[in-house]
């Protein structure tokens, strides 16, 4: 019993130590299921550059790649996840993700269009007792660095639906953000990828900076 207690205390210490020491590192989640977790390759590097230039972060320029079942996930206070299609978490991965989130981590899932029906089912494995809740426009994440009085901005059109931001809370802390019908990641990409205007890309980057700042400070 004593050994188990020591092991638990060591694990907790490792988690907290990792989150503090690596507080300016972020990563992309490499998940199973066949979805394109690797989509939008220029998105995070561009967002990192914008954040380091505008909100006083010092994030390492190249984001890392982590898997949901890996202990390495605890090194990063912010994990980004995107894609168009299927997502699958096994039992061990779901438990590891849950431990990461309740220990201080933050997961941003950006639906690149077509991901929603799959990820909503898989999140039930991570938090069986919790539901996705739509964030109101006055939530702090929409004005922590830049003001978005109407909430999540629309970046790309698909079916003409309104953009929505959903969250999962643990002990009143937002631990997971799911952005739908917005395509923030597309707006973060290099200009030549989607030929977005400066105004559209700036809007997407500012919202991304809000998410990063909120994740780092809460």
Protein Blocks (a to p, Z undefined) as FASTA:
>chain_A
ZZmmmmmmmmmmmmmmmmmmmmmbccddddehhiafkgokllmmmmmmmmmmmnopacdf
bacdddfkbmklmmpmbdcdedjbdcdddfklmmmmmmmmmnopacddddebhjlmmmmm
mmmmmmmmbccddddfkbfklmmmbccfkbpadfbdcklpacddddddeehiafbdcdeh
klmmlmmmcfklnopafklmmmmmmmmmmmmmmmmmZZ
